[in-house]
Amino acid sequence: MRRPIHRREFLGTTAAASLSTLAIGAAAARPPGPKRPIVVASANGLKAIEKAMEMVKQGRDPLDAAIEAVAIVEADPTDHSVGLGGLPNEDGVVELDAAVMHGPTHGGGSVASLRNILHPAAVARLVMKRTRHVLLVGEGALRFARAHGFPEINLLTEEARQIWLHWKETRDPDDDWVPPPPEAVAAFVPEYIRKRVTGTIHCSVLDTHGDLGCTTTTSGLSWKIPGRVGDSPILGAGLYLDNEVGSAGSTGVGEANLLNLSSHLVVEGMRAGKGPKDAVMDACKRIATTSVRDPKRRRPDGRTTFDVKFYAVSKDGTFFGGSIYPGGKMAVHDGDSAKLVDCEPLYDTK
């Protein structure tokens, strides 16, 4: 039986860590500017973009707004692709990846294979601001987070543990793990076994001064080999921006973006004069062309075995979401309201 998550319990276990750590490294507010702000995110960021828009209208830095926005999802135990409650690696350990980029300074920071820290995107901002490095990983990233006052918590929730354990018990009929009888399996478990979780949350913010900030944060591919790093913490792959051009980020199977530096490709397309739509669809075509050269990534019909989604916003506020296959959504706040819009697919059918 699925154990209900009560709001009081949720807030009690996460609020103190969230409130104390999100402020670490945040910039002071400045008077709002005259330009129309835009916030875009992956579909699981609908509530998050409301927070980001509230902040930029108050004059907060666009990166700080993006980080506080995704923190809502990082702390949500019901989202099994990000942060607390994220599905673990094959050993049952939750490992988080995150990256940030800041338009006005063209700064960036990231962390990978980070354990026990609720808000990896906020840690990535500290890598950007308080080191001369860009990427910290594993134990070094954890020590850095602790040095700056980030508390350690257990990220593996009871629900995520049950899902992982069922995967482990049923993946190989010849091993020594014995699965429980079907009637003992919680109703929520099978949906996560049938298809691997590849989620993530990306958020890009264009503020009232025309400045950009973005972040991507994830618990990565479910059941991954311990230490696997996807595209999310790699600048140019899982996200990229240039303050004079635009911002882009992605969710889905990260290896495809690593092999094509897809988010950088989108921004460079916009730099060359393409609108976000053409730049995104060109990136989808590039992935579709290059990935199918590898038999592991090619279906019998010659298409990719996976989907990737992109979320882009240009300097002038034009936005677009695109994907390889249909069914994707993008969260958008245009300054008036938050809504989900369809991602335009490269292929019409799956």
C-alpha positions, 0 to 999 in steps of 0.5 A, spaced: 500 500 500 502 506 498 504 510 504 501 517 503 506 523 504 503 528 509 504 536 507 506 537 515 511 531 514 514 533 508 515 540 510 518 538 517 523 534 513 525 539 508 523 546 509 529 547 514 534 545 509 531 548 503 530 555 507 537 555 510 541 553 504 537 556 498 540 563 500 547 561 500 550 565 494 544 568 492 545 575 489 541 582 492 535 584 489 535 590 484 529 594 482 525 591 476 527 593 469 522 595 463 522 588 459 517 583 459 520 577 463 519 569 460 520 563 464 520 556 461 521 549 464 520 542 463 513 540 464 514 538 471 516 545 472 509 548 472 509 550 479 516 552 479 516 557 474 510 561 478 516 562 483 521 564 478 516 569 475 515 572 482 522 573 484 524 576 477 518 581 478 521 583 484 528 584 481 531 578 483 537 575 479 535 570 473 539 565 476 537 565 483 530 565 480 531 559 476 535 555 482 529 557 487 524 554 482 527 548 481 528 547 488 521 546 489 522 540 485 528 538 488 524 537 495 518 534 492 518 526 494 513 525 489 517 526 483 522 520 482 527 524 477 529 529 481 532 530 488 529 527 494 525 521 492 529 520 485 530 513 483 537 511 485 543 507 482 543 500 481 546 499 488 540 503 491 544 510 492 541 516 490 546 520 486 544 527 483 547 532 478 546 539 477 549 545 473 547 552 472 549 558 468 549 566 469 548 570 463 551 577 466 557 574 468 557 568 463 559 564 469 557 556 470 558 551 475 556 544 476 556 538 481 555 530 479 554 524 483 553 528 489 550 524 494 545 526 501 544 534 499 537 536 497 539 542 493 544 540 488 543 546 483 544 551 489 551 547 490 553 548 483 552 556 484 557 556 489 562 552 485 561 558 480 561 563 485 566 560 490 571 556 486 575 557 480 573 551 477 566 549 474 565 542 475 566 538 482 564 530 483 562 525 488 566 525 494 569 532 493 562 535 491 559 533 498 565 535 502 565 542 498 557 542 500 558 541 507 564 546 508 558 551 505 553 549 510 549 544 506 546 539 511 546 532 509 539 528 508 537 521 506 535 522 499 532 515 498 524 515 500 521 509 502 517 509 496 523 510 491 526 504 496 520 499 494 521 501 487 528 500 486 528 493 491 522 490 486 527 492 480 533 489 483 528 482 485 525 481 478 531 483 473 534 477 473 530 470 474 537 466 475 540 471 481 539 469 488 534 475 489 526 472 490 521 477 488 515 478 493 508 475 491 504 479 486 499 481 491 504 484 496 507 489 490 505 496 492 500 498 486 505 504 484 511 500 483 510 497 476 509 503 472 516 505 474 519 498 472 516 498 465 520 504 463 526 507 466 525 514 469 529 519 465 526 525 467 530 531 470 528 539 471 530 544 466 529 552 468 531 558 463 529 565 466 529 571 462 528 577 467 526 584 466 533 587 465 534 582 459 538 578 463 538 570 463 540 565 468 538 557 467 539 551 471 538 543 470 538 538 476 536 531 476 537 524 479 539 521 473 537 515 469 534 510 474 538 504 476 544 507 472 551 504 473 554 508 480 558 514 478 554 515 471 554 522 469 549 524 464 548 531 460 545 535 466 551 537 469 555 538 463 555 545 460 553 545 453 550 538 453 544 539 458 544 546 458 547 552 455 546 560 455 549 566 452 546 573 455 546 576 448 543 570 444 538 566 449 538 560 453 536 552 452 536 546 456 534 539 455 531 533 458 531 525 456 536 521 455 543 525 456 548 520 452 545 523 446 546 530 448 553 529 451 555 526 444 552 532 440 553 538 445 545 539 443 544 545 448 550 549 445 548 547 438 541 550 440 544 557 442 549 557 437 543 556 432 540 562 435 546 566 434 547 565 427 540 568 426 535 562 427 529 563 431 528 558 437 524 553 433 529 552 427 535 552 432 531 546 436 529 542 431 536 542 428 538 540 434 533 534 434 535 532 427 542 532 429 541 527 434 536 523 430 542 523 424 548 521 429 545 517 434 542 511 429 549 510 427 550 506 433 546 500 433 544 500 441 541 507 439 537 505 433 530 502 432 529 497 427 525 502 423 531 507 423 529 511 428 532 513 435 530 508 441 529 514 446 526 521 446 530 528 448 526 534 449 529 541 449 526 548 452 529 554 449 528 562 450 531 567 445 534 574 448 527 577 445 523 573 449 521 568 443 520 561 446 520 554 443 519 547 446 521 541 441 522 533 442 524 527 437 517 524 439 510 527 440 507 527 447 512 532 450 510 538 454 514 545 456 512 549 462 511 557 460 510 563 464 509 569 459 509 574 465 501 573 466 500 566 467 503 559 467 501 554 462 503 547 459 504 547 451 506 542 447 513 540 444 513 540 437 516 533 435 521 531 429 517 525 428 509 525 428 508 518 431 512 514 436 
